Amino acid sequence: MVLEDNPAAIRQILWYQTDKKYKQALEHYTRAKANSQVKVAPEDASPDFSKESTEKFSEAPVEMKVDRSAWEQKIRKYTAPFAAIQGVYDGEATLSVSGDSRWYVNSDGSELQTSSAYYRLILSAYAKAEDGMELPRYESFIAFTPDGLPDDTTVLKSVDKIIADLQALKKAPVADPYTGPAILSGRSSGVFFHEVFGHRIEGHRQKNEEEAQTFKKKIGEKVLPDSFSVYFDPTQRQLGKTQLAGYYLYDNEGVKARRVDVVKNGVFENFLMSRSPIVGFEHSNGHGRSQPGLAVVARQSNLVVTTSQPVSRDALKKMLLQEIKQQNKPFGLLFEDIEGGFTMTQRFVPNAFNVLPVMVYRIYPDGREELVRGVDLIGTPLTVFSKILAADDDVQVFNGVCGAESGWVPVSASSPDILISQIEAQKKGKVAGAAADLATSGN
């Protein structure tokens, strides 16, 4: 590792790392060549690497500025209300600042210099119910500059809401396992689409025969209602007033970022591609991503769900009440806020997802709402997709970091509230802290 701007030291470490990677690649190639002689021919015999256009781009490194003294005072101000409330534990506020400057060259002739910075303010606290169940509550904000973070008044309102939510959750009844209609708020449905759909359309999974390949042969088929479309756009810096964490100009393989329409008017059209081709998709569309030091694979960026036939939130709730009565259910569910989620995409395990809500309400036929606790939203992809009915007109953003084979990368998931005719919910464990693929964040 080189800590100084010393050309000789940088040249030496680059030579060492290049030589090391070359020898590893040569060993891997030798093993792969030997295996190909004894293995059954693969279903997808596409090349291992695609040829892409040469790219040249340079931007100045982003300068990160943090007034440490001012932020120490802010953090004390933000955490003071937590300390004043009995029964609220580990109330914290954390400012995390990270910068990423990349200098990239390849044998195609590409030369890229890109730079980015992330300022992330995280609020967290938890309470305990009388039965011992841990009740976490999080809120966070992501911006590309310090000025993009909210002012003190906005942050303190979030702190007050966290405290009020925790006090209400302590008194809330534990939910029983449930199947029936539900509304997912925009943040909840954003994470839902990230887990249910996003991971299953990453290109490299369509070539790996250990993956379930849920959507591999769905190109041209209807997978959502006609009014629904889904796209990924890493070039979209913000949606409304919210900056999007999955923004970048070039991916980690030197390919220019671009918008990818994966579902148009309910029909599945495209995969997220790195430079690892699959049948019918010979080129990257700018979604080869990784955490520094790990091998690049196809990953998500900024996911956006849209509808051409939105209804108001009041109308969506009326549709939920109709579903409750038609299905003769005692109540429906509203998933208002969420901490993250995870999914399993391989064949040797159940091909399922688990979304981790924190604020869930029972909605009774007369419109009455009741907060409950201890709920996880679970299911299998194709079944739940077939139950989506409608969406409202208010798109919300969930910013976070997503973990997979190539490490942790910043992403966002944006969606309106959606109505689903049948979901399944199970009881949550009493101890908080389940591993989440899409880590907590929210704007």
N, C-alpha and C positions, 0 to 999 in steps of 0.2 A: 504494500500500500504506500502510495506517495502522498504526503501531506503538504508539500510545498510546490510552488510553480517552478520546478527545476527541470528544464528540458532533458538533461542527461539522465536524471533519475526516472523521469517518465518514459523515456526511450528504453531504458533497461527493463523496467517492469512490464512494458508492453511486449518487448521481445520475449521475456520469460513466460508471460501468460499465453502469448500466441504459440510458442513452442510447446507448452504444456497442453493446450487445447488441441493442437495438431496431432500430438502423440495419442491423446485420448480418442480423437476422431478416427485415427488410423486403426487403433485397436478395436473400436466399435465397428468400423467397416469390415474388418477381417472376420469378426464374429457374425455379423449380419450376412456376409457372403457365404460363410459356412452353413449357417442356419437355413439359408434359402435352398440349399441342396437337399435338405432332408425334410423340410416342412411342406405341408400341403399348399398348393397355390392359393394365394389370398383372393378374397372376393373382389377387392379393389386393387388393381395392379397399377394405379397411377404413380407417376414419378414421386420421389421423396422431396423434391425441391423445385419451385417454379422460377422461371426467369421473369424478372420485372423491370420496369423502366428505370433508367438512371435518374437519380434525384440529387439536386444541389440546393442547399438552403442553409442560411446562417442567421441566427439572432443572438443578440448580446446576452450573456448570463444574467439571470434575474438577481437583483440585489435584495437580500432579505433584511428587513428592518424591524427590530423589536425594541421598544422602549421598556427595558426590563423593570425599571422602577415603577413606571405607570401601570404596567400589567400586574405587578405584585399587589399594588393597591386595588386594582380591579378584582383580582382573584379573592382577596380578603373580603371585599364588598359583596361579591357573588355568593360566598360560602357562609357569611354571617347568618342569614336567615335559617340555614340548615341547623346550625349549632343552637339556635334559640328554640327549636321545636323538639319536645320530648318524644321519643319513639321513632325518630328519623336518624338513621345510622350512616356513617361514612359519606356524609355530604361533601362532594368534591367539585371543584372547577379546575380544569386543566387546559392550558394553552399549549398546543403542539405545533411547531413550525418546522417544515422540512423543505429542502430545495433539491432539485434534480437537474444537473447540467450534463448533457450527453454530447460526446463527440463521436460520430459514427462514420466509418468508411467501409466499403466492401469491394469485392473483386468485380462487381458490375460497374464500378466507377462512381458510385454515390458518395457524396460528401455532405454530411449533415451536422449542424451544431444547433441543438435545441435546449431550452431551459424553462423550468417551471418552478413554482413555489406553492405550497399549500399551508394555509393558516387554519387550524382546526381548534375550535373552542368546545370543550366537552363538559357537560354538567351531569352529575350522577348522584344518586342516593338510593337507599333502600329502607324498607321497614319490614317488620315481622308480624304476621298474623298470630292470633292466640294458639293456633294449631302448629306453629313453627314454620309455616311456609314463608320463604323469603320473597319479598315483593320488590323487584328492582324497577327503577324509573330513570330513563336517560333522555337527554336532549343534547344536540350538538349542532354546530354551524361550521360550514366550510367556505373559505374564500381564497382568492388568489392574491389578495393584498390585505394588509391590516384594515384598510378603510372599508373593505367588503364585509367585515364582521359587524354584527348588530351593535347598536349603542347600549349603554348601561340600562336604560329604561326597558328595552326589549328583553335583555338577558334576565333582569330581575323579575319581569313578568313570567318568564319561563321557570325561574326558580320557584316562584309562588305557586305556579301550576303543578310542578313536580311535588311540592309539599302537600297541596290539596289532593292530588291524585293518590298519593301514598296513604294519607289519612282515610280517604274513601275506600281504598283497596283493603285496608285492615279490617273494615267492617263488612266488606262484601262477602256474599256466600260463595262457596266453591262450586264451580260448574261441573255437572255430570257429563259423561260422553254424550255426543249429540250428532244427529244427522238431520239436515233440513236446510231451508233457505237462509241466506246471509248476505249482508252488504259488506264489502271490503272497502275501507277508505282508500283514497288515492295512494297514500304512503304504503298501506298494507297490500294493495293490489299491485303496486310497483314491485315490491319484494316478491310477491306471489308470481308475477310474470318472470322475474329474474331467475327464480328457482325452478319453476315448472317448465319454462320454455327456453330461457336464455342459455342455460348450460347445455341443453340438449340439442342446440343448433350450432354449437362450436364445431368448426369443420373437422378438426383432427379426430373427434369422437366418431365420425361417420366411417373412418378407415380402421379404427381399432376394434377388432372383433370381440373384445371383452366388454365393450360398451353395449348398452341396450339399443342404441340407435333408433330411438322412438320415432323421429321424424325423417329418417334417412330416405324413405320411399314415399314421402308425403308431398313432394314438390308438385305443384299444380292442383293439389287437393284443398278442399275447404276444411279449415281447422278451427275457425272462429266465426261468429255471426257476420253477415255481410257488411255490417256497419263498422266493424273493427279493423284497424290497421296497426302494425307495429314496425317501428324502425329503430336502428341504432345509428347515432351520429356523433362521432368523437370530435367533429369540427364545431359542434354547437356549444358555445361557451356558457350560455345561460338560457334558462327557460323562465319567461316572465322576469321577476326580480331576483331569482335564485340562480347562483352560479352552479355549474354542473361539474362534479368531481372527475367525470370520465373524459374531460376535454384534453385533446392533444392534436398536433399537426402531422406528426409522422410516427408510425408504430416502431417497435423495437427491432424490426427487420429492414428498416430503411424505406418502407412503403408509405406513400402519402395517404393520410387518413381521408375517409370519405363516408358519406351517408349510405347506409345499406337498408333498403326496404325489404324486410323479411316476410311480412304479411301485408297484402293489399286487398282490401274489401273482403277479408275473411280467408283469402287464398294464400297458402304458403308458397313463397317464391325463392328464398335464398338462405344460404348459410353464412355464418361469420367465418372468414377465411384468413389464415396466415399464409406463409409460403409453402405449406404442405398441401399439395393438390388432392382432390378427390374426383371421382368420376363425375363429369358434367360441370365441374368448377375447377378450372385449371390454373386460376390466378388468385393472388391475395386481394382482399378488399380493405386492407389497412387495419386488420384486427389481430396481428401477431404481437403479443404483449408478454411481458415478464417482469418480475422483481429482479433487480440487478444481481447477476451471478447465477441465475437459473435459466434453463432452456426455454425458448419461446414456444408457445402454442397459441391457438386461436382463443381469444378472450372477449368478453363483453366490454362495452364502453358506456355510452349514454343511451339507455333504453327509453323509448317513449311510446306509450300506448295512446292511440287516438280513436275517436268515434265520430262518424259522420251524422249520427242521429242522437245527439245528447239530450237528456232530459234534466230538469232541475233536481236538486237533492230531495226536495219535498215530494216530487213525483216519483223518484226512485224509492223513497220510503213507502209511499202508497202502494207501489208495485210489490214491495216486500210483504206488506200486510195482506195483500191479495194472495200471494203465494202461501203465506202461513195458513190462511183460511182454506184455500183449495187443497192443501196437503193435510189439513186437519192436524196441524202442529200446535202445541201449546204456546210456542213463541218462535221467533227467529233470532239471529245473532247479528250484531254490528261490531266489526273489528275496526276500532277507531284508531289505535296506535300500536306500534310494533317495535321490536328491538332488533330483528334480523331473521335469519333463516338458514336452512341448509338442505341439501338434496343428495340423493344417491342415483347415479346414472349407469352403473355397471350391471351386467347380466346376472352375476352370481349373488346379488342381494336384491331385495324388493325394490323395484324402480319407483321410488316414492319421494315425497318432499315433506318438510316440516317447517312451517312458518311460525315464528315465536311472537305472538301478540302480548301486549301488556295492558291495554285498555279494551275490554270487551263488554258489550252490553247485551242483555236479553231485551228483545223488542216484542211486547205482547200484542195480541190482536187489537186492543183498544188504543195502541200507540204508546203505552207506558214503557219507559226504559228503566232497566235495572242493571247496575254494574255488577259483574261477576269476576272471579279470579281463578287462576289455575287452569288456563285453557291453552292448548296447542292446536293449530290448524294443520291437518294432515291430509294425505290423499295420493292418488296417482294421476299423472299428467293428462292422458287422453280422456279419462272419465270426467275430471273437473272441467276441462276445456269445453266439453260437450254440454255443460250445464250453465254456461254464461249466457245471461239474458239481455242485459242493458247496462248503460253507463251514464253518469251525470256530466255536467258541463264544467267541473272544477278540477283541473289537473294539479296534482300535488307532487312534490319531489322528495325522494329518499336518496340522500348522498351517503356513500359508505366506501368501504374497502372490501374487495372480494378475494377469497383465498381459493386456489386450485393448484394444479400441478406446477405451474410456473410462478408460484408464490402469490403475494398480495399486491393487487393493483387497485387504484381508485376507480370507482364506477358510480353511476347514478341510475335510478329507476324512477320514471315519472308516469303517472297514470291518473285518470279520473276515478271516482268511486265506481265500483261495479257491483251488479246484482247477480248472484249465482243461485240457481234454483235448489241445489243440494251440495252442501259441503259436509265434511266430517271433522269433528273436534274430539280430542282426547284429553284426559287429565294430565296436567303438567306435574313434574316432580316438585317436591317441596323445597329443594335447594336450587337456587338460581345459578346461572353461569354455564348453561349448556353451550357447546361449541357452535358458533354461527359462521356460515360461509360468508354471508353478507353482514359485516359487522355494523354495529349500531351507529347511526348518524341521522340527522334530520334537519331540514330547513323548511 
